């Protein structure tokens, strides 16, 4: 029953928000309805548990508003709403995600609110996922609610803003007792079912194609394993197949976007039986497609890896010189290019420099190991 309530709670919240309820008040009402459901559904839920929760939450919302001057207007609006039907759920998914990913919110606040309101995670779980005290995360979520309290949301907002937040959640990976990558996939599946946008499918495919490599990405001790050294027999072939199928259907609609292009790159990596058999030319061509949508420095930096495979590391190093020296991961890419070119001493030095700038312990340890390996080989 807990899984059922977790799936239904964001949908019920979305219905109340669409009907005009204040976000914070609506969430309180939904929580009370969930508690009532736990008390009254000991054996099995009613025939239409969603409608039951909407009704109970609506009554709790009305009770909470009785002391306000707008009580009669708000109560009438809730009471006059037509009975909840199952077709409303999908329409409300994007509405609720749009509110949680509002442009007025910082990325950190949007992520926290999305996980709390749409993902159904507790404040404590979200706090542990981001390694902050529960009180701090509670304040962040409360501030986010206040920020969007006056915003009118009678229709969904820009789906691109929602996709950016879901992508950020996915990239957080696994922390604490919450697999945020899996949570991002679950939420993106909901969004894909509620929209007709190939970029949503492109993002879902991208997540699946990356997540499929999860079991091979690190040792049991947590040491990172680069793509070229991963045991590909550990990759989830069923997840890869699903990602490729979703991507092909999205590309077939001829409305290419950045997430579809990124997914195509990931699919080519997943399709290769070994690193040596990777189709680097096709990957480079897809990077050129990606640059139509995102011509930023990070795409240019990541493009240098397949560029070096096709045109040689020396040519890639010349292109690297045009990029900002302070660009994140620039030193790590430079180290890789020097290593491929045979300059092991400079590669080791740059790996050590990159380690000093790493933003995570796992990344730092990996880069230090690479530097030590090259120094050993260069003796």
C-alpha positions as CSV (number, residue, x, y, z in Angstrom):
1,X,0.0,0.0,0.0
2,X,2.9,2.4,0.7
3,X,3.9,2.2,-3.0
4,X,0.4,3.0,-4.1
5,X,0.1,6.0,-1.8
6,X,3.5,7.3,-3.0
7,X,2.4,7.1,-6.6
8,X,-1.0,8.7,-5.9
9,X,0.1,11.5,-3.6
10,X,1.7,13.8,-6.3
11,X,-1.3,13.2,-8.6
12,X,-3.7,14.2,-5.9
13,X,-1.6,17.3,-5.1
14,X,-1.6,18.2,-8.8
15,X,-5.4,18.1,-8.8
16,X,-5.7,20.5,-5.8
17,X,-3.1,22.8,-7.3
18,X,-4.9,22.9,-10.6
19,X,-8.2,23.7,-8.8
20,X,-6.5,26.9,-7.4
21,X,-5.3,25.7,-4.0
22,X,-2.2,27.3,-2.5
23,X,0.7,24.8,-2.9
24,X,1.7,24.6,0.8
25,X,-1.9,24.2,1.9
26,X,-2.6,21.6,-0.7
27,X,0.4,19.6,0.3
28,X,-0.7,19.7,4.0
29,X,-4.2,18.5,3.0
30,X,-2.8,15.6,0.9
31,X,-0.6,14.5,3.8
32,X,-3.7,14.4,6.1
33,X,-5.5,12.4,3.5
34,X,-2.7,9.9,3.3
35,X,-2.7,9.5,7.0
36,X,-6.4,8.9,6.9
37,X,-5.9,6.3,4.1
38,X,-3.4,4.4,6.3
39,X,-6.0,4.3,9.1
40,X,-8.9,3.3,6.9
41,X,-7.3,1.0,4.3
42,X,-5.9,-1.7,6.6
43,X,-6.8,-4.6,4.2
44,X,-7.4,-3.1,0.7
45,X,-8.0,0.3,-0.9
46,X,-11.3,1.5,-2.3
47,X,-12.3,0.8,-5.9
48,X,-11.0,4.2,-6.9
49,X,-8.3,5.2,-4.4
50,X,-7.3,8.3,-6.3
51,X,-10.8,9.8,-6.2
52,X,-11.1,8.9,-2.5
53,X,-7.9,10.8,-1.7
54,X,-8.9,13.8,-3.8
55,X,-12.2,13.9,-1.9
56,X,-10.7,13.6,1.5
57,X,-7.9,16.0,0.8
58,X,-10.4,18.5,-0.6
59,X,-12.4,18.3,2.6
60,X,-9.3,18.8,4.7
61,X,-8.4,21.8,2.5
62,X,-11.8,23.4,3.0
63,X,-11.6,22.8,6.8
64,X,-8.2,24.6,6.9
65,X,-9.5,27.6,4.9
66,X,-12.6,28.2,7.0
67,X,-11.0,31.0,9.1
68,X,-9.8,32.9,6.0
69,X,-11.8,35.7,4.5
70,X,-11.9,34.0,1.1
71,X,-13.4,30.8,2.6
72,X,-16.7,30.9,0.7
73,X,-15.1,31.6,-2.7
74,X,-12.5,28.9,-2.4
75,X,-14.9,26.4,-0.9
76,X,-17.4,26.9,-3.7
77,X,-14.6,26.4,-6.3
78,X,-13.6,23.1,-4.8
79,X,-17.1,21.8,-4.2
80,X,-18.2,22.8,-7.8
81,X,-15.4,20.9,-9.4
82,X,-16.6,17.9,-11.4
83,X,-15.9,14.5,-9.9
84,X,-12.3,13.3,-10.4
85,X,-11.8,10.9,-13.3
86,X,-8.9,8.8,-14.2
87,X,-8.1,10.8,-17.4
88,X,-7.1,13.9,-15.3
89,X,-4.0,12.2,-13.9
90,X,-1.8,12.5,-17.0
91,X,-2.8,16.1,-17.7
92,X,-1.8,17.1,-14.2
93,X,1.7,15.5,-14.1
94,X,3.3,18.2,-16.3
95,X,1.4,20.9,-14.4
96,X,2.8,19.9,-11.0
97,X,6.3,19.4,-12.5
98,X,6.1,22.8,-14.1
99,X,5.3,24.4,-10.8
100,X,8.1,22.7,-9.0
101,X,10.6,23.6,-11.7
102,X,9.5,27.2,-12.0
103,X,12.1,29.6,-13.4
104,X,11.9,31.8,-10.3
105,X,13.5,28.9,-8.3
106,X,17.2,28.2,-8.1
107,X,18.2,24.7,-9.5
108,X,18.8,23.5,-5.9
109,X,15.3,24.6,-4.7
110,X,13.6,23.2,-7.8
111,X,15.3,19.8,-7.3
112,X,14.4,19.7,-3.6
113,X,10.7,20.7,-4.3
114,X,10.4,18.2,-7.2
115,X,11.7,15.3,-5.1
116,X,9.5,16.2,-2.2
117,X,6.2,17.1,-3.9
118,X,6.3,14.9,-7.1
119,X,8.8,12.2,-6.1
120,X,7.0,11.6,-2.8
121,X,10.3,11.5,-0.8
122,X,10.4,12.7,2.8
123,X,12.3,15.8,3.7
124,X,14.7,13.6,5.6
125,X,15.4,11.5,2.5
126,X,16.0,14.5,0.3
127,X,18.3,15.9,3.0
128,X,20.3,12.7,3.1
129,X,20.6,12.6,-0.6
130,X,22.2,16.0,-0.7
131,X,24.2,15.5,2.5
132,X,22.7,18.4,4.4
133,X,20.8,18.5,7.7
134,X,17.1,17.8,7.6
135,X,16.3,21.3,9.0
136,X,18.3,22.9,6.3
137,X,16.5,21.0,3.6
138,X,13.2,21.8,5.2
139,X,14.0,25.5,5.1
140,X,15.0,25.2,1.5
141,X,11.7,23.5,0.5
142,X,9.7,26.0,2.6
143,X,11.4,28.9,0.8
144,X,10.7,27.3,-2.6
145,X,7.0,27.1,-1.7
146,X,6.9,30.7,-0.6
147,X,8.6,31.8,-3.9
148,X,5.9,30.2,-6.1
149,X,3.0,30.9,-3.7
150,X,1.7,33.9,-5.8
151,X,2.2,32.3,-9.2
152,X,-0.8,31.4,-11.2
153,X,-0.6,27.9,-12.6
154,X,-3.7,27.0,-14.6
155,X,-1.7,25.5,-17.4
156,X,1.7,23.7,-17.7
157,X,4.8,25.8,-18.2
158,X,7.9,25.3,-20.3
159,X,8.7,21.6,-20.5
160,X,12.4,22.4,-21.2
161,X,12.7,23.8,-17.7
162,X,11.3,20.6,-16.3
163,X,13.7,18.5,-18.4
164,X,16.7,20.5,-17.1
165,X,15.7,19.8,-13.5
166,X,15.1,16.1,-14.1
167,X,18.5,15.9,-15.8
168,X,20.2,17.6,-12.8
169,X,18.5,15.1,-10.5
170,X,19.7,12.2,-12.6
171,X,23.3,13.4,-12.6
172,X,23.3,13.4,-8.8
173,X,23.4,9.6,-9.0
174,X,23.1,7.4,-5.9
175,X,23.5,9.1,-2.5
176,X,22.4,8.1,0.9
177,X,19.5,5.7,0.8
178,X,18.0,7.3,-2.3
179,X,19.0,6.3,-5.9
180,X,18.4,9.7,-7.5
181,X,19.2,8.4,-10.9
182,X,16.4,5.8,-10.6
183,X,14.1,8.5,-9.2
184,X,14.8,10.8,-12.1
185,X,14.0,7.9,-14.5
186,X,10.7,7.2,-12.7
187,X,9.7,10.9,-12.9
188,X,10.7,11.2,-16.6
189,X,8.6,8.1,-17.4
190,X,5.6,9.9,-15.8
191,X,6.3,13.0,-17.9
192,X,6.7,11.0,-21.1
193,X,3.3,9.4,-20.5
194,X,1.8,12.8,-20.0
195,X,3.3,14.7,-23.0
196,X,3.8,14.4,-26.7
197,X,7.3,15.7,-27.0
198,X,10.2,13.7,-28.5
199,X,12.7,15.6,-26.3
200,X,11.1,14.1,-23.2
201,X,11.5,10.6,-24.8
202,X,15.1,11.7,-25.7
203,X,15.9,12.5,-22.1
204,X,14.3,9.2,-20.9
205,X,16.4,7.3,-23.5
206,X,19.5,9.1,-22.4
207,X,19.0,8.3,-18.8
208,X,18.3,4.6,-19.5
209,X,21.4,4.3,-21.7
210,X,23.7,5.8,-19.1
211,X,22.0,4.1,-16.1
212,X,22.5,0.7,-17.9
213,X,26.3,1.0,-17.3
214,X,25.9,1.6,-13.5
215,X,27.0,-1.8,-12.3
216,X,30.3,-1.5,-14.2
217,X,31.1,2.1,-13.4
218,X,32.9,1.6,-10.1
219,X,34.6,-1.1,-8.0
220,X,33.0,-2.5,-4.8
221,X,35.3,-0.1,-3.0
222,X,33.9,2.9,-4.9
223,X,36.8,3.5,-7.3
224,X,35.7,4.9,-10.6
225,X,36.3,2.7,-13.7
226,X,36.6,4.7,-17.0
227,X,34.4,3.7,-19.9
228,X,37.2,2.1,-21.8
229,X,38.0,-0.3,-18.9
230,X,34.5,-1.2,-17.9
231,X,33.3,-4.8,-18.0
232,X,30.6,-4.5,-20.6
233,X,29.1,-7.9,-19.6
234,X,27.8,-6.1,-16.5
235,X,25.9,-3.6,-18.5
236,X,22.1,-4.0,-18.4
237,X,21.2,-5.1,-22.0
238,X,17.5,-5.0,-21.4
239,X,17.7,-1.4,-20.3
240,X,19.9,-0.5,-23.3
241,X,17.4,-2.1,-25.6
242,X,14.6,-0.1,-24.1
243,X,16.6,3.1,-24.4
244,X,17.4,2.4,-28.0
245,X,13.8,1.6,-28.8
246,X,12.6,4.9,-27.2
247,X,15.3,6.9,-28.9
248,X,14.5,5.4,-32.4
249,X,10.8,6.3,-32.0
250,X,11.8,9.9,-30.9
251,X,14.2,10.4,-33.8
252,X,11.5,9.0,-36.2
253,X,9.4,12.0,-35.4
254,X,11.9,14.3,-37.1
255,X,12.0,16.9,-34.3
256,X,15.6,16.6,-33.2
257,X,16.7,18.2,-29.9
258,X,19.7,18.2,-27.6
259,X,18.6,15.3,-25.4
260,X,18.0,13.1,-28.5
261,X,21.5,13.9,-29.8
262,X,23.0,13.1,-26.4
263,X,21.1,9.9,-26.3
264,X,22.3,8.9,-29.8
265,X,25.9,9.4,-28.6
266,X,25.2,7.2,-25.5
267,X,23.6,4.6,-27.7
268,X,26.7,4.3,-29.9
269,X,28.9,3.8,-26.9
270,X,26.5,1.1,-25.6
271,X,26.3,-0.6,-28.9
272,X,30.1,-1.2,-29.2
273,X,31.2,-4.6,-27.9
274,X,34.5,-3.1,-26.8
275,X,36.0,0.4,-26.5
276,X,38.3,-0.3,-29.6
277,X,35.2,-1.1,-31.7
278,X,33.4,2.2,-30.9
279,X,32.1,4.0,-34.0
280,X,34.0,7.3,-33.2
281,X,33.1,8.9,-36.6
282,X,29.4,8.6,-36.0
283,X,29.8,9.8,-32.4
284,X,31.7,12.9,-33.7
285,X,28.9,13.5,-36.3
286,X,26.3,13.4,-33.5
287,X,28.4,15.9,-31.5
288,X,28.2,18.2,-34.4
289,X,24.4,17.8,-34.4
290,X,24.4,18.5,-30.6
291,X,26.3,21.7,-31.2
292,X,23.3,23.0,-33.2
293,X,21.4,23.1,-29.9
294,X,24.2,23.6,-27.4
295,X,27.4,25.3,-28.7
296,X,28.8,25.8,-25.2
297,X,32.3,25.1,-24.1
298,X,31.5,21.8,-22.3
299,X,30.2,20.3,-25.5
300,X,33.2,21.5,-27.3
301,X,35.4,19.9,-24.6
302,X,33.7,16.6,-24.6
303,X,33.8,16.5,-28.5
304,X,37.6,16.5,-28.4
305,X,37.6,12.8,-27.3
306,X,36.0,11.4,-30.4
307,X,37.7,14.1,-32.5
308,X,41.1,12.7,-31.3
309,X,40.1,9.2,-32.2
310,X,39.2,10.3,-35.7
311,X,41.8,13.0,-36.5
312,X,44.5,12.3,-34.0
313,X,45.4,13.7,-30.5
314,X,47.7,16.4,-31.8
315,X,44.9,18.0,-33.8
316,X,42.6,17.7,-30.8
317,X,45.2,19.4,-28.6
318,X,45.4,22.3,-31.0
319,X,41.6,22.7,-30.7
320,X,41.9,22.4,-26.9
321,X,44.1,25.5,-26.8
322,X,41.1,27.6,-27.9
323,X,39.1,26.7,-24.8
324,X,39.1,28.5,-21.5
325,X,42.0,27.2,-19.3
326,X,39.6,27.4,-16.3
327,X,36.9,25.2,-17.9
328,X,35.9,22.3,-15.6
329,X,37.6,19.0,-16.6
330,X,39.8,20.7,-19.2
331,X,43.0,19.4,-17.5
332,X,41.6,15.9,-17.3
333,X,40.8,15.9,-21.1
334,X,44.2,17.5,-21.8
335,X,45.9,14.7,-19.8
336,X,44.0,12.1,-21.8
337,X,45.0,13.6,-25.1
338,X,48.7,13.8,-24.1
339,X,48.5,10.2,-23.0
340,X,47.1,9.1,-26.3
341,X,49.8,11.2,-28.1
342,X,52.5,9.3,-26.1
343,X,53.6,12.2,-23.8
344,X,53.2,10.3,-20.6
345,X,55.1,12.8,-18.4
346,X,52.9,15.7,-19.3
347,X,49.8,13.5,-19.1
348,X,50.8,12.5,-15.5
349,X,51.3,16.1,-14.5
350,X,48.0,17.2,-15.9
351,X,46.2,14.3,-14.2
352,X,47.6,15.5,-10.9
353,X,46.5,19.1,-11.7
354,X,43.0,17.8,-12.5
355,X,42.9,15.8,-9.3
356,X,43.5,19.0,-7.3
357,X,40.5,20.6,-8.9
358,X,38.2,17.6,-8.6
359,X,34.7,18.2,-7.1
360,X,34.3,14.7,-5.6
361,X,36.4,12.3,-3.7
362,X,35.9,9.5,-6.2
363,X,36.9,11.6,-9.1
364,X,40.0,12.9,-7.2
365,X,41.1,9.4,-6.3
366,X,40.6,8.2,-9.9
367,X,42.7,11.1,-11.3
368,X,45.5,10.6,-8.8
369,X,45.6,6.9,-9.7
370,X,45.9,7.8,-13.3
371,X,48.8,10.1,-12.6
372,X,50.6,7.4,-10.5
373,X,50.0,4.8,-13.2
374,X,51.7,7.0,-15.9
375,X,54.6,7.9,-13.7
376,X,55.2,4.2,-13.0
377,X,55.1,3.5,-16.8
378,X,57.3,6.4,-17.5
379,X,60.2,5.1,-15.3
